[in-house]
Amino acid sequence: MESHDCDAVIMSAHGSGNDDGDVGRGLGSVAHHLVQHCPVAVTIVRPAHLGAPEES
């Protein structure tokens, strides 16, 4: 991240969540690694469930 001069990372959570560290939170291995090692703020965004009613 430092080589790109970023202030933050925003990514979607869509991994399988199979690594032992955060299975309960549903983070995939890439998201988990970024949260643990990234020198800037990381925001994980979960996609809305298909078929779920939208809130207004």
All heavy atoms as TSV, in Angstrom:
chain	resi	resn	atom	element	x	y	z
A	1	MET	N	N	0.809	-1.187	0.000
A	1	MET	CA	C	0.000	0.000	0.000
A	1	MET	C	C	0.858	1.260	0.000
A	1	MET	O	O	0.501	2.226	-0.608
A	1	MET	CB	C	-0.917	0.030	1.224
A	1	MET	CG	C	-1.938	-1.081	1.300
A	1	MET	SD	S	-2.897	-1.250	-0.182
A	1	MET	CE	C	-2.722	-2.971	-0.467
A	2	GLU	N	N	1.971	1.226	0.705
A	2	GLU	CA	C	2.812	2.413	0.770
A	2	GLU	C	C	3.301	2.827	-0.609
A	2	GLU	O	O	3.434	4.003	-0.893
A	2	GLU	CB	C	3.995	2.174	1.704
A	2	GLU	CG	C	3.571	2.059	3.148
A	2	GLU	CD	C	4.151	0.818	3.799
A	2	GLU	OE1	O	4.884	0.075	3.122
A	2	GLU	OE2	O	3.857	0.583	4.966
A	3	SER	N	N	3.554	1.856	-1.491
A	3	SER	CA	C	4.053	2.191	-2.816
A	3	SER	C	C	3.002	2.890	-3.668
A	3	SER	O	O	3.330	3.506	-4.676
A	3	SER	CB	C	4.562	0.940	-3.525
A	3	SER	OG	O	3.504	0.044	-3.763
A	4	HIS	N	N	1.725	2.807	-3.274
A	4	HIS	CA	C	0.651	3.450	-4.018
A	4	HIS	C	C	0.141	4.708	-3.329
A	4	HIS	O	O	-0.789	5.335	-3.796
A	4	HIS	CB	C	-0.513	2.482	-4.234
A	4	HIS	CG	C	-0.137	1.313	-5.086
A	4	HIS	ND1	N	0.105	1.427	-6.433
A	4	HIS	CD2	C	0.060	0.021	-4.779
A	4	HIS	CE1	C	0.421	0.243	-6.932
A	4	HIS	NE2	N	0.412	-0.632	-5.937
A	5	ASP	N	N	0.724	5.062	-2.188
A	5	ASP	CA	C	0.358	6.272	-1.444
A	5	ASP	C	C	-1.137	6.300	-1.118
A	5	ASP	O	O	-1.809	7.299	-1.310
A	5	ASP	CB	C	0.780	7.517	-2.226
A	5	ASP	CG	C	0.829	8.754	-1.346
A	5	ASP	OD1	O	1.043	8.604	-0.120
A	5	ASP	OD2	O	0.636	9.865	-1.874
A	6	CYS	N	N	-1.679	5.179	-0.630
A	6	CYS	CA	C	-3.092	5.060	-0.255
A	6	CYS	C	C	-3.307	5.557	1.170
A	6	CYS	O	O	-2.435	5.421	2.026
A	6	CYS	CB	C	-3.551	3.609	-0.282
A	6	CYS	SG	S	-3.389	2.777	-1.837
A	7	ASP	N	N	-4.493	6.071	1.424
A	7	ASP	CA	C	-4.894	6.426	2.778
A	7	ASP	C	C	-5.768	5.342	3.397
A	7	ASP	O	O	-5.912	5.271	4.616
A	7	ASP	CB	C	-5.661	7.745	2.784
A	7	ASP	CG	C	-4.770	8.915	2.413
A	7	ASP	OD1	O	-3.585	8.914	2.800
A	7	ASP	OD2	O	-5.261	9.834	1.727
A	8	ALA	N	N	-6.396	4.520	2.564
A	8	ALA	CA	C	-7.302	3.479	3.050
A	8	ALA	C	C	-7.516	2.442	1.961
A	8	ALA	O	O	-7.250	2.699	0.793
A	8	ALA	CB	C	-8.644	4.083	3.457
A	9	VAL	N	N	-8.016	1.268	2.375
A	9	VAL	CA	C	-8.379	0.194	1.453
A	9	VAL	C	C	-9.829	-0.163	1.741
A	9	VAL	O	O	-10.210	-0.354	2.894
A	9	VAL	CB	C	-7.489	-1.049	1.647
A	9	VAL	CG1	C	-7.981	-2.211	0.820
A	9	VAL	CG2	C	-6.043	-0.726	1.326
A	10	ILE	N	N	-10.639	-0.243	0.697
A	10	ILE	CA	C	-12.036	-0.670	0.825
A	10	ILE	C	C	-12.210	-1.870	-0.082
A	10	ILE	O	O	-11.880	-1.805	-1.267
A	10	ILE	CB	C	-13.012	0.453	0.426
A	10	ILE	CG1	C	-12.772	1.681	1.312
A	10	ILE	CG2	C	-14.454	-0.039	0.521
A	10	ILE	CD1	C	-13.527	2.905	0.884
A	11	MET	N	N	-12.713	-2.977	0.484
A	11	MET	CA	C	-12.875	-4.187	-0.317
A	11	MET	C	C	-14.138	-4.921	0.078
A	11	MET	O	O	-14.666	-4.738	1.170
A	11	MET	CB	C	-11.650	-5.092	-0.187
A	11	MET	CG	C	-11.428	-5.658	1.192
A	11	MET	SD	S	-9.946	-6.656	1.331
A	11	MET	CE	C	-10.344	-8.044	0.315
A	12	SER	N	N	-14.616	-5.742	-0.822
A	12	SER	CA	C	-15.809	-6.542	-0.581
A	12	SER	C	C	-15.438	-7.841	0.117
A	12	SER	O	O	-14.413	-8.441	-0.170
A	12	SER	CB	C	-16.479	-6.859	-1.913
A	12	SER	OG	O	-17.569	-7.719	-1.730
A	13	ALA	N	N	-16.283	-8.271	1.053
A	13	ALA	CA	C	-16.091	-9.554	1.725
A	13	ALA	C	C	-16.899	-10.591	0.971
A	13	ALA	O	O	-18.115	-10.609	1.018
A	13	ALA	CB	C	-16.565	-9.481	3.170
A	14	HIS	N	N	-16.211	-11.448	0.232
A	14	HIS	CA	C	-16.916	-12.508	-0.474
A	14	HIS	C	C	-16.136	-13.805	-0.449
A	14	HIS	O	O	-16.435	-14.730	-1.169
A	14	HIS	CB	C	-17.220	-12.104	-1.920
A	14	HIS	CG	C	-16.006	-11.884	-2.759
A	14	HIS	ND1	N	-15.340	-10.685	-2.769
A	14	HIS	CD2	C	-15.326	-12.703	-3.591
A	14	HIS	CE1	C	-14.302	-10.790	-3.599
A	14	HIS	NE2	N	-14.271	-11.996	-4.098
A	15	GLY	N	N	-15.130	-13.886	0.415
A	15	GLY	CA	C	-14.303	-15.088	0.509
A	15	GLY	C	C	-15.035	-16.225	1.183
A	15	GLY	O	O	-16.129	-16.075	1.727
A	16	SER	N	N	-14.406	-17.372	1.178
A	16	SER	CA	C	-15.031	-18.564	1.750
A	16	SER	C	C	-14.960	-18.599	3.257
A	16	SER	O	O	-15.702	-19.322	3.902
A	16	SER	CB	C	-14.358	-19.810	1.179
A	16	SER	OG	O	-12.979	-19.796	1.514
A	17	GLY	N	N	-14.066	-17.827	3.847
A	17	GLY	CA	C	-13.961	-17.810	5.298
A	17	GLY	C	C	-13.450	-19.111	5.875
A	17	GLY	O	O	-13.800	-19.484	6.975
A	18	ASN	N	N	-12.605	-19.841	5.141
A	18	ASN	CA	C	-12.147	-21.149	5.583
A	18	ASN	C	C	-10.926	-21.125	6.475
A	18	ASN	O	O	-10.589	-22.133	7.057
A	18	ASN	CB	C	-11.853	-22.044	4.375
A	18	ASN	CG	C	-13.116	-22.534	3.724
A	18	ASN	OD1	O	-14.149	-22.619	4.371
A	18	ASN	ND2	N	-13.039	-22.835	2.447
A	19	ASP	N	N	-10.216	-19.979	6.575
A	19	ASP	CA	C	-9.056	-20.014	7.448
A	19	ASP	C	C	-9.516	-19.957	8.898
A	19	ASP	O	O	-10.551	-19.422	9.224
A	19	ASP	CB	C	-8.052	-18.913	7.117
A	19	ASP	CG	C	-8.624	-17.520	7.263
A	19	ASP	OD1	O	-9.819	-17.327	6.998
A	19	ASP	OD2	O	-7.860	-16.639	7.631
A	20	ASP	N	N	-8.742	-20.545	9.788
A	20	ASP	CA	C	-9.167	-20.750	11.166
A	20	ASP	C	C	-9.347	-19.464	11.961
A	20	ASP	O	O	-10.086	-19.450	12.928
A	20	ASP	CB	C	-8.157	-21.646	11.893
A	20	ASP	CG	C	-8.114	-23.040	11.302
A	20	ASP	OD1	O	-9.146	-23.469	10.766
A	20	ASP	OD2	O	-7.048	-23.684	11.379
A	21	GLY	N	N	-8.687	-18.380	11.574
A	21	GLY	CA	C	-8.679	-17.175	12.391
A	21	GLY	C	C	-10.007	-16.483	12.533
A	21	GLY	O	O	-10.369	-16.053	13.620
A	22	ASP	N	N	-10.770	-16.315	11.464
A	22	ASP	CA	C	-11.975	-15.498	11.529
A	22	ASP	C	C	-13.177	-16.164	10.885
A	22	ASP	O	O	-14.022	-15.498	10.306
A	22	ASP	CB	C	-11.725	-14.147	10.858
A	22	ASP	CG	C	-10.977	-13.186	11.754
A	22	ASP	OD1	O	-11.216	-13.247	12.969
A	22	ASP	OD2	O	-10.179	-12.394	11.258
A	23	VAL	N	N	-13.285	-17.465	11.006
A	23	VAL	CA	C	-14.400	-18.172	10.372
A	23	VAL	C	C	-15.732	-17.618	10.875
A	23	VAL	O	O	-16.663	-17.408	10.110
A	23	VAL	CB	C	-14.302	-19.694	10.628
A	23	VAL	CG1	C	-15.548	-20.396	10.139
A	23	VAL	CG2	C	-13.073	-20.251	9.938
A	24	GLY	N	N	-15.826	-17.329	12.157
A	24	GLY	CA	C	-17.073	-16.803	12.718
A	24	GLY	C	C	-17.458	-15.460	12.154
A	24	GLY	O	O	-18.622	-15.118	12.074
A	25	ARG	N	N	-16.489	-14.685	11.722
A	25	ARG	CA	C	-16.772	-13.374	11.150
A	25	ARG	C	C	-16.959	-13.438	9.648
A	25	ARG	O	O	-17.299	-12.452	9.028
A	25	ARG	CB	C	-15.643	-12.403	11.487
A	25	ARG	CG	C	-15.599	-12.088	12.956
A	25	ARG	CD	C	-14.522	-11.095	13.245
A	25	ARG	NE	N	-13.926	-11.470	14.512
A	25	ARG	CZ	C	-12.736	-11.149	14.903
A	25	ARG	NH1	N	-11.964	-10.441	14.132
A	25	ARG	NH2	N	-12.277	-11.516	16.066
A	26	GLY	N	N	-16.679	-14.579	9.048
A	26	GLY	CA	C	-16.887	-14.747	7.618
A	26	GLY	C	C	-15.883	-14.042	6.743
A	26	GLY	O	O	-16.179	-13.744	5.599
A	27	LEU	N	N	-14.691	-13.766	7.244
A	27	LEU	CA	C	-13.667	-13.142	6.410
A	27	LEU	C	C	-12.913	-14.200	5.631
A	27	LEU	O	O	-12.557	-15.245	6.178
A	27	LEU	CB	C	-12.662	-12.370	7.273
A	27	LEU	CG	C	-13.152	-11.122	7.974
A	27	LEU	CD1	C	-12.018	-10.503	8.782
A	27	LEU	CD2	C	-13.721	-10.123	7.000
A	28	GLY	N	N	-12.658	-13.929	4.370
A	28	GLY	CA	C	-11.821	-14.815	3.582
A	28	GLY	C	C	-10.359	-14.593	3.940
A	28	GLY	O	O	-10.006	-13.680	4.686
A	29	SER	N	N	-9.484	-15.412	3.396
A	29	SER	CA	C	-8.073	-15.338	3.764
A	29	SER	C	C	-7.418	-14.034	3.309
A	29	SER	O	O	-6.562	-13.490	4.005
A	29	SER	CB	C	-7.315	-16.539	3.202
A	29	SER	OG	O	-7.420	-16.565	1.790
A	30	VAL	N	N	-7.820	-13.490	2.160
A	30	VAL	CA	C	-7.233	-12.246	1.673
A	30	VAL	C	C	-7.646	-11.083	2.565
A	30	VAL	O	O	-6.813	-10.278	2.994
A	30	VAL	CB	C	-7.628	-11.976	0.203
A	30	VAL	CG1	C	-7.154	-10.600	-0.245
A	30	VAL	CG2	C	-7.061	-13.060	-0.701
A	31	ALA	N	N	-8.937	-10.990	2.882
A	31	ALA	CA	C	-9.417	-9.920	3.760
A	31	ALA	C	C	-8.766	-10.021	5.131
A	31	ALA	O	O	-8.335	-9.018	5.704
A	31	ALA	CB	C	-10.940	-9.981	3.886
A	32	HIS	N	N	-8.684	-11.232	5.660
A	32	HIS	CA	C	-8.066	-11.443	6.972
A	32	HIS	C	C	-6.605	-10.977	6.951
A	32	HIS	O	O	-6.153	-10.272	7.859
A	32	HIS	CB	C	-8.156	-12.914	7.364
A	32	HIS	CG	C	-7.496	-13.221	8.661
A	32	HIS	ND1	N	-8.052	-12.868	9.857
A	32	HIS	CD2	C	-6.316	-13.838	8.940
A	32	HIS	CE1	C	-7.238	-13.253	10.834
A	32	HIS	NE2	N	-6.183	-13.840	10.299
A	33	HIS	N	N	-5.865	-11.344	5.906
A	33	HIS	CA	C	-4.465	-10.944	5.800
A	33	HIS	C	C	-4.341	-9.419	5.724
A	33	HIS	O	O	-3.487	-8.819	6.387
A	33	HIS	CB	C	-3.816	-11.593	4.577
A	33	HIS	CG	C	-2.372	-11.250	4.438
A	33	HIS	ND1	N	-1.386	-11.919	5.120
A	33	HIS	CD2	C	-1.758	-10.290	3.716
A	33	HIS	CE1	C	-0.214	-11.383	4.821
A	33	HIS	NE2	N	-0.416	-10.403	3.966
A	34	LEU	N	N	-5.183	-8.785	4.922
A	34	LEU	CA	C	-5.121	-7.332	4.792
A	34	LEU	C	C	-5.404	-6.642	6.117
A	34	LEU	O	O	-4.695	-5.714	6.503
A	34	LEU	CB	C	-6.132	-6.860	3.737
A	34	LEU	CG	C	-5.538	-5.924	2.709
A	34	LEU	CD1	C	-4.654	-6.692	1.760
A	34	LEU	CD2	C	-6.612	-5.203	1.975
A	35	VAL	N	N	-6.438	-7.092	6.822
A	35	VAL	CA	C	-6.783	-6.488	8.111
A	35	VAL	C	C	-5.613	-6.608	9.086
A	35	VAL	O	O	-5.319	-5.682	9.841
A	35	VAL	CB	C	-8.062	-7.142	8.692
A	35	VAL	CG1	C	-8.265	-6.773	10.146
A	35	VAL	CG2	C	-9.274	-6.741	7.854
A	36	GLN	N	N	-4.923	-7.735	9.062
A	36	GLN	CA	C	-3.816	-7.965	9.991
A	36	GLN	C	C	-2.523	-7.238	9.608
A	36	GLN	O	O	-1.742	-6.880	10.481
A	36	GLN	CB	C	-3.526	-9.471	10.089
A	36	GLN	CG	C	-4.658	-10.264	10.687
A	36	GLN	CD	C	-4.957	-9.843	12.116
A	36	GLN	OE1	O	-4.067	-9.686	12.930
A	36	GLN	NE2	N	-6.229	-9.651	12.411
A	37	HIS	N	N	-2.283	-6.996	8.326
A	37	HIS	CA	C	-0.973	-6.507	7.896
A	37	HIS	C	C	-0.954	-5.156	7.190
A	37	HIS	O	O	0.120	-4.608	6.962
A	37	HIS	CB	C	-0.324	-7.552	6.973
A	37	HIS	CG	C	-0.055	-8.840	7.665
A	37	HIS	ND1	N	-0.934	-9.894	7.604
A	37	HIS	CD2	C	0.960	-9.233	8.453
A	37	HIS	CE1	C	-0.456	-10.890	8.330
A	37	HIS	NE2	N	0.693	-10.520	8.853
A	38	CYS	N	N	-2.073	-4.627	6.820
A	38	CYS	CA	C	-2.113	-3.386	6.053
A	38	CYS	C	C	-1.766	-2.190	6.954
A	38	CYS	O	O	-2.321	-2.055	8.042
A	38	CYS	CB	C	-3.505	-3.201	5.444
A	38	CYS	SG	S	-3.556	-1.901	4.225
A	39	PRO	N	N	-0.873	-1.313	6.492
A	39	PRO	CA	C	-0.481	-0.167	7.310
A	39	PRO	C	C	-1.496	0.985	7.308
A	39	PRO	O	O	-1.326	1.952	8.036
A	39	PRO	CB	C	0.838	0.279	6.668
A	39	PRO	CG	C	0.713	-0.144	5.249
A	39	PRO	CD	C	-0.085	-1.424	5.273
A	40	VAL	N	N	-2.557	0.880	6.504
A	40	VAL	CA	C	-3.604	1.912	6.476
A	40	VAL	C	C	-4.943	1.267	6.857
A	40	VAL	O	O	-5.061	0.053	6.945
A	40	VAL	CB	C	-3.708	2.589	5.086
A	40	VAL	CG1	C	-2.414	3.322	4.745
A	40	VAL	CG2	C	-4.050	1.595	4.000
A	41	ALA	N	N	-5.947	2.099	7.068
A	41	ALA	CA	C	-7.271	1.610	7.451
A	41	ALA	C	C	-7.853	0.695	6.384
A	41	ALA	O	O	-7.708	0.946	5.187
A	41	ALA	CB	C	-8.214	2.785	7.679
A	42	VAL	N	N	-8.506	-0.388	6.821
A	42	VAL	CA	C	-9.153	-1.338	5.918
A	42	VAL	C	C	-10.634	-1.390	6.260
A	42	VAL	O	O	-10.994	-1.597	7.418
A	42	VAL	CB	C	-8.546	-2.750	6.034
A	42	VAL	CG1	C	-9.281	-3.740	5.144
A	42	VAL	CG2	C	-7.065	-2.733	5.704
A	43	THR	N	N	-11.481	-1.199	5.265
A	43	THR	CA	C	-12.929	-1.319	5.433
A	43	THR	C	C	-13.402	-2.496	4.599
A	43	THR	O	O	-13.132	-2.563	3.404
A	43	THR	CB	C	-13.657	-0.040	4.969
A	43	THR	OG1	O	-13.177	1.060	5.736
A	43	THR	CG2	C	-15.162	-0.173	5.134
A	44	ILE	N	N	-14.096	-3.439	5.250
A	44	ILE	CA	C	-14.648	-4.605	4.562
A	44	ILE	C	C	-16.148	-4.354	4.390
A	44	ILE	O	O	-16.853	-4.118	5.361
A	44	ILE	CB	C	-14.439	-5.900	5.380
A	44	ILE	CG1	C	-12.989	-6.039	5.834
A	44	ILE	CG2	C	-14.954	-7.097	4.610
A	44	ILE	CD1	C	-12.022	-6.509	4.806
A	45	VAL	N	N	-16.624	-4.418	3.155
A	45	VAL	CA	C	-18.029	-4.171	2.852
A	45	VAL	C	C	-18.684	-5.491	2.485
A	45	VAL	O	O	-18.189	-6.212	1.622
A	45	VAL	CB	C	-18.169	-3.170	1.678
A	45	VAL	CG1	C	-19.625	-2.921	1.345
A	45	VAL	CG2	C	-17.454	-1.874	2.005
A	46	ARG	N	N	-19.771	-5.815	3.140
A	46	ARG	CA	C	-20.505	-7.041	2.834
A	46	ARG	C	C	-21.608	-6.732	1.836
A	46	ARG	O	O	-22.370	-5.772	2.019
A	46	ARG	CB	C	-21.127	-7.617	4.092
A	46	ARG	CG	C	-20.091	-8.079	5.080
A	46	ARG	CD	C	-20.739	-8.958	6.127
A	46	ARG	NE	N	-19.786	-9.297	7.148
A	46	ARG	CZ	C	-18.876	-10.268	7.033
A	46	ARG	NH1	N	-18.814	-10.964	5.933
A	46	ARG	NH2	N	-18.028	-10.508	7.985
A	47	PRO	N	N	-21.718	-7.530	0.772
A	47	PRO	CA	C	-22.793	-7.307	-0.193
A	47	PRO	C	C	-24.150	-7.615	0.422
A	47	PRO	O	O	-24.250	-8.460	1.316
A	47	PRO	CB	C	-22.466	-8.282	-1.328
A	47	PRO	CG	C	-21.535	-9.273	-0.756
A	47	PRO	CD	C	-20.854	-8.645	0.424
A	48	ALA	N	N	-25.174	-6.916	-0.051
A	48	ALA	CA	C	-26.530	-7.178	0.426
A	48	ALA	C	C	-26.950	-8.572	-0.035
A	48	ALA	O	O	-26.549	-9.039	-1.102
A	48	ALA	CB	C	-27.486	-6.131	-0.138
A	49	HIS	N	N	-27.747	-9.251	0.754
A	49	HIS	CA	C	-28.248	-10.571	0.383
A	49	HIS	C	C	-29.251	-10.433	-0.762
A	49	HIS	O	O	-30.105	-9.552	-0.742
A	49	HIS	CB	C	-28.930	-11.249	1.559
A	49	HIS	CG	C	-27.986	-11.600	2.651
A	49	HIS	ND1	N	-27.063	-12.631	2.532
A	49	HIS	CD2	C	-27.784	-11.078	3.866
A	49	HIS	CE1	C	-26.362	-12.718	3.630
A	49	HIS	NE2	N	-26.772	-11.779	4.462
A	50	LEU	N	N	-29.138	-11.286	-1.736
A	50	LEU	CA	C	-30.095	-11.270	-2.848
A	50	LEU	C	C	-31.470	-11.644	-2.326
A	50	LEU	O	O	-31.624	-12.578	-1.537
A	50	LEU	CB	C	-29.663	-12.261	-3.936
A	50	LEU	CG	C	-28.371	-11.917	-4.657
A	50	LEU	CD1	C	-28.015	-13.017	-5.642
A	50	LEU	CD2	C	-28.500	-10.584	-5.379
A	51	GLY	N	N	-32.459	-10.918	-2.763
A	51	GLY	CA	C	-33.824	-11.205	-2.354
A	51	GLY	C	C	-34.228	-10.561	-1.048
A	51	GLY	O	O	-35.370	-10.611	-0.646
A	52	ALA	N	N	-33.279	-9.936	-0.351
A	52	ALA	CA	C	-33.595	-9.262	0.914
A	52	ALA	C	C	-34.269	-7.930	0.604
A	52	ALA	O	O	-33.891	-7.249	-0.347
A	52	ALA	CB	C	-32.344	-9.039	1.731
A	53	PRO	N	N	-35.275	-7.550	1.376
A	53	PRO	CA	C	-35.933	-6.255	1.130
A	53	PRO	C	C	-34.968	-5.103	1.411
A	53	PRO	O	O	-34.158	-5.181	2.322
A	53	PRO	CB	C	-37.093	-6.251	2.111
A	53	PRO	CG	C	-36.765	-7.263	3.140
A	53	PRO	CD	C	-35.851	-8.268	2.493
A	54	GLU	N	N	-35.062	-4.075	0.591
A	54	GLU	CA	C	-34.200	-2.905	0.777
A	54	GLU	C	C	-34.770	-2.014	1.853
A	54	GLU	O	O	-35.982	-1.837	1.961
A	54	GLU	CB	C	-34.093	-2.128	-0.537
A	54	GLU	CG	C	-33.344	-2.866	-1.606
A	54	GLU	CD	C	-33.180	-2.003	-2.853
A	54	GLU	OE1	O	-33.208	-0.762	-2.734
A	54	GLU	OE2	O	-33.027	-2.581	-3.934
A	55	GLU	N	N	-33.894	-1.424	2.662
A	55	GLU	CA	C	-34.326	-0.466	3.670
A	55	GLU	C	C	-34.340	0.913	3.043
A	55	GLU	O	O	-33.525	1.238	2.210
A	55	GLU	CB	C	-33.372	-0.490	4.861
A	55	GLU	CG	C	-33.414	-1.792	5.627
A	55	GLU	CD	C	-32.499	-1.732	6.849
A	55	GLU	OE1	O	-32.289	-0.626	7.380
A	55	GLU	OE2	O	-32.023	-2.800	7.255
A	56	SER	N	N	-35.284	1.726	3.482
A	56	SER	CA	C	-35.323	3.091	2.928
A	56	SER	C	C	-35.021	4.112	3.984
A	56	SER	O	O	-34.941	3.878	5.113
A	56	SER	CB	C	-36.688	3.377	2.332
A	56	SER	OG	O	-37.711	3.134	3.260
